[in-house]
Amino acid sequence: MGMGMERGRQIRPMTVDDIPQVGRLFYKIFRKRTISSSNAFNDYFEQLFFGSPIYQQQHGSIVHETPSGQISSVISAVPMQYVVDGEIITARLLCAFMTDPDMRCHGAAELALILRPRNQDLCFTDSASPASAGAFKAARAALLPVHGLDWCRIFQPAAFFAQLAARRSTLGRYAARLPIARPLDHIVRRMTPALHVEPGTGIHDEAMSTDLFVSTVQDFLSAYPVRPVWSPAELNWILDIARQNTGLGDLNIRSVWNRNAELIGCFIYFGRPGMIAQVLNVFSRKGEEAVVINRMMYHLEQSGLVAARGHVQPGQLDALSRQRAMVYRHRAHTCVSTRHPGVLNAINRNDIYVGGLAGESWSRLVSDFF
């Protein structure tokens, strides 16, 4: 990847010493505050972008630096190993793309040139804003529209809408504290059978140990020619970082079994009773997608979650569409840049696996306000 001095400016790998500058830029762009980033933010940022067991500088984050030593633009990235038609490569999961609007330089444009497919084995994001998606499109990267959809399954409508209101205004937070959602939901659920989930015949779910999850998850991904490797070291690291995102609730992993005591799938989500579950991934044996998804919905309903949200995997769209009380909406843009023909072929067939743990939604930078 061509990095170096250009017209007195430098595009180079980010270092740990850059974190205070990058943190200040992060707060300025995403928190609308011109302050130094906190020690807690800096520590987390270092863990996330420099702590992976597969981290190497050439696969990490990139900065654009002015001649005076100021960082004007940043592409933050987490390295992730991927299988591409049987070959293991190190991909980049692109996270925050930041540029200082007060600096008169072309840092963002110069960084965007690096995203051109000819410069990348594989880099991707599942959380791009319209502006970032525009930069990807200008760089001739691929956009995956179906992967950018979110689904939402509602169990307790009054509590669900109260939580949405609480996130939007002070008045909404006050209204959400009033003890009216539960009795309203009791009435609505009695009158609306579509809100209920049937358990499924001969199916049960149970808590899944991290060791079992790590050792079996690849069995559910083998049909994808482009998929994360998720070695034990890398996947355990991702799970450890994800568990720090307590603002979304506890990180739960559940296995799904059939009547023959065969493991047919599993799912992983953030949440606690009374919250909106944030589903990261649903894995299943081929042909069992609808059974596993239905069992997940039954578990979430019975556990007291008011609703569940997750991103759409194209291979699961038919199974999701069989659920009642579902809504879909555009969440963010999913973009992929690669020079590998095998990846492009997989994109055209919807045979690439990105999202959830193979994405950014487990990161505190997405949901936390430091």
PAMI-618532 format. One record per residue (C-alpha): residue number from 0; residue in three letters; chain; y, x negated, z. Coordinates in Angstrom, 1 decimal, decimal comma, padded with zeros to 4 digits, always signed. Last residue first. Example, Ala and Ser with C-alpha at 12.3 -4.5 7.8 and 13.67 -1.06 7.14 Angstrom:
REM PAMI-618532
ATOM 1 SER A -001,1 -013,7 +007,1
ATOM 0 ALA A -004,5 -012,3 +007,8
REM end
This chain:
REM PAMI-618532
ATOM 369 PHE A +008,8 +017,3 +026,6
ATOM 368 PHE A +008,4 +020,5 +024,6
ATOM 367 ASP A +004,7 +020,9 +024,0
ATOM 366 SER A +003,1 +022,7 +021,1
ATOM 365 VAL A +002,9 +020,3 +018,1
ATOM 364 LEU A +003,6 +017,0 +019,9
ATOM 363 ARG A +000,9 +017,9 +022,4
ATOM 362 SER A -001,7 +017,3 +019,7
ATOM 361 TRP A -004,7 +019,6 +019,2
ATOM 360 SER A -003,1 +021,3 +016,2
ATOM 359 GLU A -002,9 +018,1 +014,2
ATOM 358 GLY A -005,9 +018,1 +011,9
ATOM 357 ALA A -009,5 +017,2 +011,8
ATOM 356 LEU A -009,9 +018,5 +015,3
ATOM 355 GLY A -008,6 +021,8 +013,9
ATOM 354 GLY A -008,1 +021,4 +010,2
ATOM 353 VAL A -009,6 +019,5 +007,2
ATOM 352 TYR A -013,0 +019,8 +005,5
ATOM 351 ILE A -013,0 +019,4 +001,8
ATOM 350 ASP A -015,3 +021,6 -000,3
ATOM 349 ASN A -012,7 +024,1 -001,5
ATOM 348 ARG A -014,0 +023,6 -005,1
ATOM 347 ASN A -010,8 +022,2 -006,5
ATOM 346 ILE A -010,2 +020,2 -003,3
ATOM 345 ALA A -013,7 +018,7 -003,6
ATOM 344 ASN A -013,0 +017,6 -007,1
ATOM 343 LEU A -009,7 +016,0 -006,0
ATOM 342 VAL A -011,6 +014,2 -003,2
ATOM 341 GLY A -014,2 +012,9 -005,5
ATOM 340 PRO A -011,5 +011,7 -008,0
ATOM 339 HIS A -010,2 +009,3 -005,3
ATOM 338 ARG A -006,5 +008,4 -005,6
ATOM 337 THR A -005,6 +010,6 -002,7
ATOM 336 SER A -002,7 +012,8 -001,3
ATOM 335 VAL A -003,6 +016,0 +000,5
ATOM 334 CYS A -001,2 +018,7 +001,7
ATOM 333 THR A -001,8 +021,7 +004,1
ATOM 332 HIS A +001,4 +023,7 +004,4
ATOM 331 ALA A +002,1 +025,6 +007,6
ATOM 330 ARG A +001,2 +028,9 +009,3
ATOM 329 HIS A +001,1 +031,6 +006,5
ATOM 328 ARG A -000,1 +034,8 +008,0
ATOM 327 TYR A -003,3 +036,8 +008,5
ATOM 326 VAL A -004,1 +039,8 +010,6
ATOM 325 MET A -007,3 +041,0 +012,1
ATOM 324 ALA A -008,0 +044,2 +014,1
ATOM 323 ARG A -011,6 +044,4 +012,6
ATOM 322 GLN A -013,7 +041,4 +011,7
ATOM 321 ARG A -015,5 +041,4 +008,4
ATOM 320 SER A -012,7 +039,4 +006,8
ATOM 319 LEU A -013,5 +036,5 +009,1
ATOM 318 ALA A -017,0 +036,1 +007,6
ATOM 317 ASP A -015,5 +036,2 +004,0
ATOM 316 LEU A -012,9 +033,6 +004,9
ATOM 315 GLN A -015,4 +031,2 +006,5
ATOM 314 GLY A -015,8 +028,9 +003,5
ATOM 313 PRO A -012,1 +028,9 +002,9
ATOM 312 GLN A -011,5 +027,6 +006,5
ATOM 311 VAL A -008,6 +029,6 +007,9
ATOM 310 HIS A -006,7 +028,4 +010,9
ATOM 309 GLY A -007,1 +029,9 +014,3
ATOM 308 ARG A -005,7 +032,6 +016,7
ATOM 307 ALA A -007,4 +034,7 +019,3
ATOM 306 ALA A -006,0 +037,6 +021,3
ATOM 305 VAL A -005,7 +038,9 +024,9
ATOM 304 LEU A -008,3 +036,5 +026,3
ATOM 303 GLY A -010,2 +038,2 +029,1
ATOM 302 SER A -013,5 +036,3 +028,9
ATOM 301 GLN A -015,2 +039,4 +027,3
ATOM 300 GLU A -012,8 +039,3 +024,4
ATOM 299 LEU A -013,2 +035,6 +023,8
ATOM 298 HIS A -017,0 +035,8 +024,1
ATOM 297 TYR A -017,2 +038,7 +021,6
ATOM 296 MET A -014,9 +036,9 +019,2
ATOM 295 MET A -017,1 +033,8 +019,3
ATOM 294 ARG A -020,2 +035,9 +018,8
ATOM 293 ASN A -018,6 +037,5 +015,7
ATOM 292 ILE A -017,7 +034,1 +014,3
ATOM 291 VAL A -021,2 +032,8 +014,9
ATOM 290 VAL A -022,9 +035,8 +013,2
ATOM 289 ALA A -020,4 +035,8 +010,3
ATOM 288 GLU A -020,9 +032,1 +009,6
ATOM 287 GLU A -024,7 +032,2 +009,8
ATOM 286 GLY A -025,4 +031,6 +006,1
ATOM 285 LYS A -025,0 +027,9 +006,3
ATOM 284 ARG A -025,4 +026,8 +009,9
ATOM 283 SER A -022,2 +027,2 +011,9
ATOM 282 PHE A -019,0 +025,5 +013,0
ATOM 281 VAL A -015,9 +027,2 +014,3
ATOM 280 ASN A -012,9 +024,9 +014,9
ATOM 279 LEU A -009,6 +024,8 +016,7
ATOM 278 VAL A -009,3 +028,3 +018,2
ATOM 277 GLN A -006,1 +028,8 +020,1
ATOM 276 ALA A -006,8 +031,6 +022,5
ATOM 275 ILE A -003,9 +033,8 +023,5
ATOM 274 MET A -003,7 +033,9 +027,3
ATOM 273 GLY A -004,8 +036,4 +030,0
ATOM 272 PRO A -008,0 +034,6 +030,7
ATOM 271 ARG A -007,7 +030,9 +029,8
ATOM 270 GLY A -007,3 +029,1 +026,4
ATOM 269 PHE A -007,9 +026,3 +024,0
ATOM 268 TYR A -010,8 +026,5 +021,6
ATOM 267 ILE A -014,0 +025,0 +020,3
ATOM 266 PHE A -016,8 +026,7 +018,5
ATOM 265 CYS A -020,5 +026,2 +018,1
ATOM 264 GLY A -023,3 +027,1 +015,6
ATOM 263 ILE A -026,9 +028,0 +014,9
ATOM 262 LEU A -028,6 +026,2 +017,8
ATOM 261 GLU A -032,1 +027,6 +017,7
ATOM 260 ALA A -033,5 +029,3 +020,9
ATOM 259 ASN A -035,6 +031,7 +018,7
ATOM 258 ARG A -033,3 +034,6 +019,6
ATOM 257 ASN A -030,3 +032,8 +018,1
ATOM 256 TRP A -028,0 +030,3 +019,8
ATOM 255 VAL A -024,2 +029,7 +019,8
ATOM 254 SER A -022,7 +026,8 +021,6
ATOM 253 ARG A -019,3 +026,9 +023,4
ATOM 252 ILE A -016,6 +024,2 +023,8
ATOM 251 ASN A -013,6 +025,0 +025,9
ATOM 250 LEU A -010,3 +023,0 +026,2
ATOM 249 ASP A -008,4 +024,6 +029,0
ATOM 248 GLY A -005,0 +026,3 +028,4
ATOM 247 LEU A -002,5 +025,8 +025,6
ATOM 246 GLY A +000,0 +024,1 +028,0
ATOM 245 THR A -002,9 +021,9 +029,1
ATOM 244 ASN A -002,7 +019,7 +026,0
ATOM 243 GLN A -004,2 +016,7 +027,8
ATOM 242 ARG A -007,6 +017,9 +026,9
ATOM 241 ALA A -006,8 +017,1 +023,2
ATOM 240 ILE A -006,4 +013,4 +024,0
ATOM 239 ASP A -009,9 +013,3 +025,5
ATOM 238 LEU A -011,3 +015,3 +022,7
ATOM 237 ILE A -009,8 +013,0 +020,1
ATOM 236 TRP A -011,2 +009,9 +021,9
ATOM 235 ASN A -014,6 +011,5 +022,2
ATOM 234 LEU A -014,5 +012,1 +018,4
ATOM 233 GLU A -013,6 +008,5 +017,6
ATOM 232 ALA A -016,2 +006,9 +019,9
ATOM 231 PRO A -019,0 +009,3 +019,0
ATOM 230 SER A -018,3 +008,8 +015,3
ATOM 229 TRP A -016,4 +011,8 +013,8
ATOM 228 VAL A -017,1 +011,0 +010,1
ATOM 227 PRO A -014,6 +013,6 +008,9
ATOM 226 ARG A -015,5 +015,5 +005,7
ATOM 225 VAL A -015,4 +015,2 +002,0
ATOM 224 PRO A -018,7 +016,0 +000,4
ATOM 223 TYR A -018,9 +019,1 +002,7
ATOM 222 ALA A -022,5 +020,4 +003,0
ATOM 221 SER A -023,2 +017,9 +005,9
ATOM 220 LEU A -020,6 +019,6 +008,1
ATOM 219 PHE A -022,8 +021,7 +010,5
ATOM 218 ASP A -025,2 +018,9 +011,3
ATOM 217 GLN A -022,2 +016,6 +011,9
ATOM 216 VAL A -021,4 +018,7 +015,0
ATOM 215 THR A -024,7 +017,8 +016,7
ATOM 214 SER A -024,3 +014,6 +018,7
ATOM 213 VAL A -020,6 +015,2 +019,6
ATOM 212 PHE A -021,2 +018,7 +020,7
ATOM 211 LEU A -024,3 +017,8 +022,7
ATOM 210 ASP A -022,4 +015,0 +024,5
ATOM 209 THR A -019,4 +017,2 +025,1
ATOM 208 SER A -021,6 +019,7 +026,9
ATOM 207 MET A -021,7 +023,2 +025,5
ATOM 206 ALA A -020,9 +026,3 +027,6
ATOM 205 GLU A -023,1 +029,2 +026,5
ATOM 204 ASP A -023,4 +031,7 +023,7
ATOM 203 HIS A -026,0 +034,4 +023,0
ATOM 202 ILE A -027,5 +036,1 +020,0
ATOM 201 GLY A -030,5 +038,4 +019,8
ATOM 200 THR A -028,5 +041,3 +018,4
ATOM 199 GLY A -024,7 +040,9 +018,1
ATOM 198 PRO A -022,2 +041,3 +021,0
ATOM 197 GLU A -020,1 +044,1 +019,4
ATOM 196 VAL A -016,4 +043,4 +019,5
ATOM 195 HIS A -013,9 +046,1 +020,6
ATOM 194 LEU A -010,4 +046,5 +019,2
ATOM 193 ALA A -011,7 +048,7 +016,3
ATOM 192 PRO A -012,7 +051,3 +018,9
ATOM 191 THR A -009,1 +052,3 +019,4
ATOM 190 MET A -008,4 +055,2 +021,9
ATOM 189 ARG A -010,1 +053,5 +024,9
ATOM 188 ARG A -008,5 +050,2 +023,9
ATOM 187 VAL A -005,1 +051,8 +023,8
ATOM 186 ILE A -005,4 +053,4 +027,2
ATOM 185 HIS A -006,6 +050,3 +029,0
ATOM 184 ASP A -004,1 +048,2 +027,0
ATOM 183 LEU A -001,2 +050,3 +028,3
ATOM 182 PRO A -002,5 +050,0 +031,9
ATOM 181 ARG A -002,7 +046,2 +031,5
ATOM 180 ALA A +000,7 +045,7 +029,7
ATOM 179 ILE A +002,8 +047,6 +032,3
ATOM 178 PRO A +003,0 +045,2 +035,2
ATOM 177 LEU A +006,4 +043,8 +034,3
ATOM 176 ARG A +006,4 +040,0 +033,8
ATOM 175 ALA A +006,4 +040,3 +030,0
ATOM 174 ALA A +009,7 +042,3 +030,2
ATOM 173 TYR A +011,4 +039,3 +031,9
ATOM 172 ARG A +010,1 +036,8 +029,4
ATOM 171 GLY A +011,2 +039,1 +026,6
ATOM 170 LEU A +014,7 +039,4 +028,1
ATOM 169 THR A +014,8 +035,6 +028,2
ATOM 168 SER A +013,9 +035,4 +024,6
ATOM 167 ARG A +011,3 +034,4 +022,0
ATOM 166 ARG A +008,3 +033,2 +023,8
ATOM 165 ALA A +008,2 +036,1 +026,2
ATOM 164 ALA A +008,2 +038,5 +023,2
ATOM 163 LEU A +005,0 +037,0 +021,8
ATOM 162 GLN A +003,4 +037,2 +025,2
ATOM 161 ALA A +004,3 +040,9 +025,5
ATOM 160 PHE A +003,0 +041,5 +022,0
ATOM 159 PHE A -000,4 +040,1 +023,1
ATOM 158 ALA A -000,4 +042,0 +026,5
ATOM 157 ALA A +000,2 +045,3 +024,7
ATOM 156 PRO A -002,3 +044,6 +022,0
ATOM 155 GLN A -005,3 +043,6 +024,1
ATOM 154 PHE A -008,1 +042,3 +021,8
ATOM 153 ILE A -006,1 +041,0 +018,7
ATOM 152 ARG A -007,7 +038,8 +016,1
ATOM 151 CYS A -005,3 +036,4 +014,4
ATOM 150 TRP A -005,9 +034,4 +011,3
ATOM 149 ASP A -003,8 +031,4 +010,1
ATOM 148 LEU A -003,3 +030,4 +006,5
ATOM 147 GLY A -002,3 +026,9 +005,3
ATOM 146 HIS A -005,9 +026,1 +004,4
ATOM 145 VAL A -005,7 +028,8 +001,7
ATOM 144 PRO A -002,7 +027,2 +000,1
ATOM 143 LEU A -004,1 +023,6 -000,3
ATOM 142 LEU A -001,3 +021,5 -001,8
ATOM 141 ALA A -002,2 +018,4 -003,8
ATOM 140 ALA A +000,0 +015,3 -004,0
ATOM 139 ARG A +002,3 +014,7 -007,0
ATOM 138 ALA A +004,9 +012,7 -004,9
ATOM 137 ALA A +007,3 +015,6 -005,6
ATOM 136 LYS A +004,7 +018,0 -004,2
ATOM 135 PHE A +004,3 +015,9 -001,0
ATOM 134 ALA A +008,1 +015,8 -000,6
ATOM 133 GLY A +008,3 +019,5 -001,1
ATOM 132 ALA A +005,5 +020,0 +001,5
ATOM 131 SER A +007,7 +018,0 +003,9
ATOM 130 ALA A +010,6 +020,3 +003,3
ATOM 129 PRO A +008,5 +023,4 +003,6
ATOM 128 SER A +007,1 +022,1 +006,9
ATOM 127 ALA A +003,7 +020,3 +006,9
ATOM 126 SER A +001,1 +021,1 +009,6
ATOM 125 ASP A -002,3 +020,5 +008,0
ATOM 124 THR A -001,5 +016,9 +006,9
ATOM 123 PHE A -003,4 +014,6 +004,6
ATOM 122 CYS A -003,8 +011,0 +003,6
ATOM 121 LEU A -006,7 +009,6 +001,5
ATOM 120 ASP A -007,2 +006,4 -000,4
ATOM 119 GLN A -003,5 +006,3 -001,0
ATOM 118 ASN A -001,1 +004,5 -003,2
ATOM 117 ARG A -002,1 +006,1 -006,5
ATOM 116 PRO A -001,8 +009,5 -004,8
ATOM 115 ARG A +001,9 +009,1 -004,1
ATOM 114 LEU A +002,6 +009,2 -000,4
ATOM 113 ILE A +004,3 +005,8 -000,5
ATOM 112 LEU A +007,0 +007,3 -002,6
ATOM 111 ALA A +007,9 +009,6 +000,2
ATOM 110 LEU A +008,8 +006,6 +002,4
ATOM 109 GLU A +011,4 +005,6 -000,1
ATOM 108 ALA A +012,8 +009,2 -000,3
ATOM 107 ALA A +013,0 +009,5 +003,5
ATOM 106 GLY A +014,7 +006,1 +003,9
ATOM 105 HIS A +017,3 +006,7 +001,2
ATOM 104 CYS A +020,3 +005,6 +003,3
ATOM 103 ARG A +023,4 +007,2 +004,9
ATOM 102 MET A +022,2 +007,6 +008,4
ATOM 101 ASP A +023,3 +010,8 +010,2
ATOM 100 PRO A +020,4 +012,9 +008,9
ATOM 99 ASP A +017,9 +010,6 +010,7
ATOM 98 THR A +014,6 +011,1 +009,0
ATOM 97 MET A +011,3 +012,4 +010,5
ATOM 96 PHE A +007,8 +013,1 +009,1
ATOM 95 ALA A +005,7 +014,1 +012,2
ATOM 94 CYS A +002,0 +014,1 +011,7
ATOM 93 LEU A +000,1 +012,6 +008,8
ATOM 92 LEU A -003,7 +012,3 +009,4
ATOM 91 ARG A -004,4 +009,0 +007,6
ATOM 90 ALA A -007,8 +008,3 +006,1
ATOM 89 THR A -010,2 +005,4 +006,7
ATOM 88 ILE A -013,0 +005,4 +004,2
ATOM 87 ILE A -016,7 +005,9 +004,5
ATOM 86 GLU A -018,6 +006,4 +001,2
ATOM 85 GLY A -021,2 +009,2 +000,8
ATOM 84 ASP A -019,1 +011,3 -001,6
ATOM 83 VAL A -016,0 +010,8 +000,5
ATOM 82 VAL A -016,8 +010,5 +004,2
ATOM 81 TYR A -013,8 +010,3 +006,4
ATOM 80 GLN A -012,6 +008,1 +009,2
ATOM 79 MET A -009,4 +009,2 +010,9
ATOM 78 PRO A -006,2 +007,1 +011,4
ATOM 77 VAL A -003,4 +009,0 +013,2
ATOM 76 ALA A +000,0 +009,0 +011,4
ATOM 75 SER A +003,7 +009,1 +012,1
ATOM 74 ILE A +005,9 +008,9 +009,0
ATOM 73 VAL A +009,3 +007,7 +010,2
ATOM 72 SER A +012,9 +007,4 +008,8
ATOM 71 SER A +016,1 +005,7 +009,8
ATOM 70 ILE A +014,9 +003,1 +012,2
ATOM 69 GLN A +017,8 +000,8 +013,0
ATOM 68 GLY A +017,3 -003,0 +012,6
ATOM 67 SER A +020,7 -003,7 +011,1
ATOM 66 PRO A +019,2 -004,2 +007,6
ATOM 65 THR A +017,9 -000,6 +007,9
ATOM 64 GLU A +014,3 +000,2 +008,9
ATOM 63 HIS A +011,9 +002,7 +007,3
ATOM 62 VAL A +008,9 +003,3 +009,5
ATOM 61 ILE A +005,2 +003,8 +008,9
ATOM 60 SER A +002,4 +005,0 +011,2
ATOM 59 GLY A -001,2 +003,7 +011,1
ATOM 58 HIS A -003,8 +002,7 +008,6
ATOM 57 GLN A -002,6 -000,8 +007,9
ATOM 56 GLN A -002,0 -001,3 +011,7
ATOM 55 GLN A -005,7 -000,7 +012,5
ATOM 54 TYR A -006,8 +002,1 +014,9
ATOM 53 ILE A -010,5 +002,9 +014,8
ATOM 52 PRO A -010,8 +003,3 +018,6
ATOM 51 SER A -007,6 +005,5 +018,5
ATOM 50 GLY A -004,9 +004,4 +020,9
ATOM 49 PHE A -002,0 +003,5 +018,7
ATOM 48 PHE A -000,7 +006,8 +017,4
ATOM 47 LEU A -001,8 +009,2 +020,2
ATOM 46 GLN A -001,9 +006,9 +023,2
ATOM 45 GLU A +001,5 +005,4 +022,3
ATOM 44 PHE A +003,1 +008,8 +021,8
ATOM 43 TYR A +001,7 +009,9 +025,1
ATOM 42 ASP A +003,2 +007,0 +026,9
ATOM 41 ASN A +006,6 +007,4 +025,1
ATOM 40 PHE A +006,7 +011,1 +025,9
ATOM 39 ALA A +005,9 +010,6 +029,6
ATOM 38 ASN A +008,5 +007,8 +029,7
ATOM 37 SER A +011,1 +010,3 +028,4
ATOM 36 SER A +012,7 +010,1 +025,0
ATOM 35 SER A +016,3 +009,0 +024,9
ATOM 34 ILE A +018,8 +011,8 +024,3
ATOM 33 THR A +020,5 +013,5 +021,3
ATOM 32 ARG A +018,8 +016,9 +021,7
ATOM 31 LYS A +017,8 +019,2 +018,8
ATOM 30 ARG A +014,2 +019,2 +020,0
ATOM 29 PHE A +012,5 +018,5 +016,7
ATOM 28 ILE A +015,0 +016,2 +014,9
ATOM 27 LYS A +017,0 +014,6 +017,7
ATOM 26 TYR A +014,0 +014,5 +020,1
ATOM 25 PHE A +011,9 +012,8 +017,5
ATOM 24 LEU A +014,7 +010,4 +016,6
ATOM 23 ARG A +014,9 +009,3 +020,3
ATOM 22 GLY A +011,2 +008,9 +020,4
ATOM 21 VAL A +011,2 +006,8 +017,2
ATOM 20 GLN A +013,8 +004,4 +018,8
ATOM 19 PRO A +011,9 +004,3 +022,1
ATOM 18 ILE A +008,5 +003,9 +020,2
ATOM 17 ASP A +009,5 +001,0 +018,0
ATOM 16 ASP A +008,1 -001,7 +020,4
ATOM 15 VAL A +004,6 -000,1 +019,9
ATOM 14 THR A +004,8 -001,0 +016,3
ATOM 13 MET A +005,3 +001,1 +013,1
ATOM 12 PRO A +004,1 -000,4 +009,9
ATOM 11 ARG A +006,8 -001,5 +007,5
ATOM 10 ILE A +009,3 -000,3 +005,0
ATOM 9 GLN A +012,3 -002,6 +005,0
ATOM 8 ARG A +015,8 -002,4 +003,7
ATOM 7 GLY A +017,8 -005,1 +002,0
ATOM 6 ARG A +017,2 -003,7 -001,5
ATOM 5 GLU A +013,5 -003,2 -000,7
ATOM 4 MET A +011,8 -005,5 +001,8
ATOM 3 GLY A +008,1 -004,8 +002,3
ATOM 2 MET A +005,3 -002,2 +001,9
ATOM 1 GLY A +003,2 -001,6 -001,2
ATOM 0 MET A +000,0 +000,0 +000,0
REM end
